[in-house]
Amino acid sequence: MSEARKLAVQGALEFTPDTYADDRGLVANPFEAAAFEEAHGRPLFPVAQTIHSRSRRGVVRGMHYTVTPPGMAKYAYCAHGAALYLVADIRVGSPTFGDVDAVRMDQESFRSIYLPVGVSNGFVALTDDTVIAYLISKPYVAADERAVSVLDPALGLPIPGDLDLILADRDRTAITLAEAKERGELPDYEKC
């Protein structure tokens, strides 16, 4: 059964499954309902969609979140390549507001991460052809999407310094955590 670890962000979890390798290759189970329920105290959300992203080395995707309510929970793992997955608690009123954590995910460990509603998240691709697979609780609605700057020094994200970062316009122009809070755009912990 997968080994679970609570992250620094309240409600976020990391799972490391057993992997089975032989001369044919490797088998891993990135999601196990029993392990999830034991660690989280309830079943995984009903899955509304799955998403795969493929990125080259240095691509940064994040730090994204959705308007809450309705919010969006995610369960993700790295199907190919390697990534440093980042999570930040931006939920106003959360006991871990402002805390961040990172999980190295790759095609060897098949480590996965559960992200509760209201947290900001993203990743940095550490290799070319990094594929992140997601289970998502709500359909994508562009008008509900938000982002805080991955480069905001107040977040202090542990982005590796040896990468030439590649950011989309959305991420390059994202506002800081302080600006999002000042505008009233951050999720309320009690509504998550």
PyMOL commands that set and color helices and strands:
alter all, ss='L'
color gray80, all
select helices_A, chain A and resi 33-40+142-144+169-172+177-182+189-191
alter helices_A, ss='H'
color red, helices_A
select strands_A, chain A and resi 3-6+13-16+19-22+25-28+49-55+59-66+74-80+82-88+100-106+112-115+120-125+130-136+145-147+166-167
alter strands_A, ss='S'
color yellow, strands_A
deselect
rebuild
show_as cartoon
